């Protein structure tokens, strides 16, 4: 019997979708259009790990046309986990309106993305909409009469998020979490910022636990989040952890440092909304660590790769130039080069996590498509769990 050819997973662009409470509710997935799209969809959704990796989130498959949803493809897409965001321009295709209505009848959620072509009516059953809001936004309250949730794409600033929310959108995707106006600022006197940088510096040089504890005692909010984390279901402890020393013993030094790096992004009030930078930083850190491990990096190198991914958003969090942050932290030269200039192998990997890489991008960074896919699934799975437990 001839050996089967290995399945090549094509590049898939993932984009987190959050609700107005800053909670991830779905991941949108987009593949490049083309005549072979059905075959590529089968390759992607035929892998047993995809839906398990993004659970319990939904997957929103972005499509230019429903024609790609052939029977073999649909057989791989459970209606309770996958929805379709289909360009409204596809309504002009012969049979497309009926096909979309049938998908709705089969139990799939369907969003019409954009305005329907002139003179063509959308099926009445399809009442959830999506819009590219990178340029303009519907008037306030415009979507209130339609059944949602409605998806706003291309939301790239805190102001645009507010406009989209006023227009009646419920779900949001885009770069707005990277806008410093989207999350609380450091205190006006700068003391919180200085404590953050001091703590990061201690972590970077593997400081004694007592030094870390001294800084944590000056920062009740960060201490609160650490204790909340170690007492969460993620660790399933039998007795409540009430002190920093107990947390060290439970997590171990290596894991403690990692969680503290992430908890720097969880600096909102205990009863306030989550910071969307947290799962983004977690995803970058986990993916760089996975890529480093696959490339043969040892445990210490993997730790530095993880730290590079997590620290890559500190300039947004602290509202400071990355060069100043890197200087204060006394980072290893190759880590600093990756953060400042995307230099070296670590910098090339970091750049990949910031874009939706093509096959040529992966080839230039010397990353195998299969390795990228597995690291992508691992990273999003871990980021989803972090977002739910912190």
N, C-alpha and C positions, 0 to 999 in steps of 0.2 A: 504493500500500500504506500502510495506516495505521501511524503510528509506535507502537512498543510502549511501554507505560507503564513507567517505571523501577521496578525491584524495590525495595520498601521493606524494609529489614532490621529486624525487630523487636528490642527489647532482649533481650540474652542475658546472663545472670549467669554469669560465669566464676569458678571457685574452684580454686586449685591443690591438687593432691593429692600428698603427699610420702610417702616410705617412712621407716623408722625410722632411716635414715642421713642424713636431712635432704636427700634428693635429690628434686626434682620428678619424678614418674613419669607423671602424667596431669593433665588439666584437666577438671573437671566442668563441664557446661553445662546450664543450666536455663532454659526458657522458661515464661512464664505459661501455666497451663492454660486450656483453652477449646475450643469446638467447632471453631474454625478452626486448632487446633494443627498438624494435618498440613500445611496450606498454609504456615504460618509456618516449620515445619521444612524444607519444601522451599525456601523463600526463603533460609534460613540455610545449609543444606548444599549448596544449588545454586550458591553463590558459589565460584569456583575457588580462592580464596585461603585458606579456613579451614583445611583439613587441612595445607596447605603451611606455614601460619603456625605451627601448633602442633607440627609435626614436630620431633623424632622422638617426641614424647609421644603418648599415647593420649588419645582423647576419651571421657568418660563422660557419656552423655546421661541426665539425671535425669527420670524419667517417673512419673506417677501411674497410668498404665495402658498396656498394650501396644497398645491400640486405635489410638493415634496413629501406629503404625508400619504405615502403609498400603504397598502395593507401590511406588507412586511414591517414597515417602520412603525405603524400604529400598534402592531402586536407587541412592540417593545416599550410602549408608552402608557403606563397606567393612568387612567383618567383622574384618580385621586391624588396623583403626585405631579402631573405635568399639565401645564396650560399653554395656550398658543397666543402669541402676540403677533398678529398678521397685519401686514400693510393694507390699509383701506384701499389703496390703488388696485389691489388684486380683485376687488369686486367687479372690475371691468372685464375680467377673464371669463370666458364662457363656462358656465356651471359653477363658478366660484361661490356665489352667494348661497346656492343650495348646498354645496359641500360644507361651507362653514356652519350653516344651520344644522346639518346632519351631525357635525362634530359636537355641537351644543347638545343635541338630542342624545348623543352617545355618552354624555356626562362630562365632556371636556369643557373647561372654561376658556372662552375665546375673547380676546381683546382686539378691537379694531384700532389699528395704529394710524392716526392721521384722519384727514377729511376724505369722505367718499367722493369718487369722481362725479363731476356735474351730471345731473340727470339720472343718477343711479342711487337707489335706496338700499340701505343696509337691511339685512333680515331683522325683523322686529324683536326676535329673541336675543339678539346680541346687543346688550345695553352697557357693557363695560368697555371703556375706551382707554387708549394710550395715546400720548402726545410727546413729540420731541419739543421740549420747552427750553431748548438752548437759546432760541432767538426771541420767542414771544410766548405769552401765556393767555389762555382764555379769560374773559372777564370774571370778576368775583361771583361765585355762586352759580356759574354757568352749568356746572355738571350736577348740581344738586338733585335735579329731577330724574337722573339716570341711576340705574342700579350699579354699584361699584363692586369691588374696589377699583378705582381708576388709577392708572399708572402714569406718572410724569417722568419722562426720560430726559437726560441732558440737563439735570438740575445741578448747576455748577457753582452756586454761591448761596450763602445764607439768605440773601435778599430774594433770590429766585425761589428758594424753598418756601419762604413765607408767601410769595405771590401764588405759587402753585397750591399751597394749602388753602388759601383764600378762594381759589378758583374751584375747589371741591375735590382735588386729588387726594387719594388716601395712601398710595404707595409712591416711593420716590427712589430714583437711581441717578447717579452722576457723581461729580467730584465735590459736591457741597460739604461733605465731612472734612475736606482739606482746607476749607475756608476758616481761618481763625475766628471769624465772627460766629461760627456755628457752635462754638463751645466756650465754656467760661474761661476768662482770662486769669492770669496770675494776679495775686493781690497787688494793689497799687504801690505798696511800700517796697515791693521786691523781695521781701523776706521769704515768701513761699518759693519763689524762683531760686533763690540762693540755696535753700534747703534741698530742693530738687537736684540741683547741680552737685551739691556736696554728696548727696546720697548716691547719685550716679557715679561720681568719681570714686567713692568707696567701693562700689560694686565692681567697677572696671579694674581696680587694682587688688581685688580679692581681699578686702579689708577684714579685720577681725569682727566676729559677730557682735561683740560689745559696742564697737563703733557704730555699726548699723543700728543697733538697738537705741543708742543715744539719739541718733537722728530721727528715728521713727517716733520716739517719745515726744519729739517736738512737732510732730505732724499727725494729729489725731485722726484726720480723714484717711490718710494712707494706712495707718494702723488698723482702722475700722475695716477697710476693704481687705486687708490681709487676713484678719481673723474671720471675716465673713467667708472668704474663699476656702480656708482650710476646714471650716465647719460645714461646707456645702456638700451636696450629694456626690460631687466629683471625687471626694476622698473617703466617704463612707466611714468616718471615724466613730468609734463606739462611745467616746466620752467627749464632752465639749472642750475645745481648745480655747483657753482664756489668756494665754501669755505669748509673747514673742518667742521665748525660749522653747515652749512647747511646739510652736510652729516650726522652728528650726529642726527639732528632733523628728517631727512628722515628715516634713518635706525632704530633709537632707539639704546640705549646703548648695549643691549644684542646682536643684530644682527651686530652692528658695530664691536664688539670684535671678533665675528666669522669671519667676512669678513677680518679683519686685520690679523687674524691668517693665513688665506688662502693666502692673498696677499703677505705674506712674501715669498711665493714660486714664485711670479710673478716679479722677480727682474732682468729680462733681459732688454735690451734696448727697448724703446717704439716701435721701428720699427724692433725689432729682433724676432726670432721664440719663440713660447711659451715654457715654462718649463714643461716637461711632469710629473714632480713631483707634479704639482698643482692638476690635476684631481685625481691622485693617493691618495694624502693627503685628498682631498675632499671626496673621496669614503670611506676611512677608517673612517674619522670623522663622516660622515652621518650614516654609518652602526653601529658603536659603539653607537651612540646616539639612533638609532632605537632599538637596542638590550636592551639598558638600559631602554628605555621607556616601552618596552614590559615586562621587568622584574619588573616594578612598580616603577622605579626610578623617583624622583621628578624633577622639572625643573632644579634645581642647579646640581643635579647628572647627568642629561642629558648633561648639559653644559660641565661638567668635562669629561664625556665620549667622547663628540665631540672633545674637546681640546686634549685628549689623542691620538685619532686617527690622528689628524692633526699634532701634535708635534712628532709623531713616526718616521717621516722622516727628522727631523731637523739635525740629525747627518750626513746624506747624504748631505743636503743642505749646512750646515756650515762647513763640513769636520772636525768635532770635535767629541770626544767621547761623547756619550749620558750622561755619568755620570757627565761630566763637565757642560753640558747644563742644566741638571736637577738641579744641585747645584746652578747655577746662577739664575735659575727661581724661586727657593724656592717653588717648587710644593708641593701640598698635598701628604702625605706619600703614599697613595694607588695609586695615579697617577704616582709618581716616581717609585714605585715598578712594576707597569705595564710596564712602558717604559724601565726600566733597566733589569728586570728579568722575564717579562711576568707573574708576580705574581698576585694572587687574581683573582676574577671574571673578572675584567677589563682587566687584562693581558691575561686571557684565551680567551676572545673575540678578543683582538688585535691579538693574534696568529692565530686565525681562518681567519682573514682578510689577513694574509700574506701567506697562503697556499691555496690549493684546498682541503677543508676538506672532509673527508669521513663520512659516517654515524657514525662510531665509534668515530671519532674526535668530532663530534657534541654531541654525547652522553656523552663523557668524559667532555665536557665543559658545559653540562646540557643545551643545546640549542635544542629546538624542530626543526625538519626539516622544518616545515611550517613557523616557525618564521624566520629561517635562510633565506629561500627563499624570503619572503616578505621584509626582511631587505636588502637583496642583490639587489633586483629590485629597491627599494627606493634609495639605495646608488648609484648605477650606473646611475639611472635617474638624480639624483642631480649632480653627478660628470660631466655628459655630459653637463648639462646646465651651470655649473660653467666654464667648459673649453671653452664654446662658448661665454661667456660673459666677461671673464677676459682677 
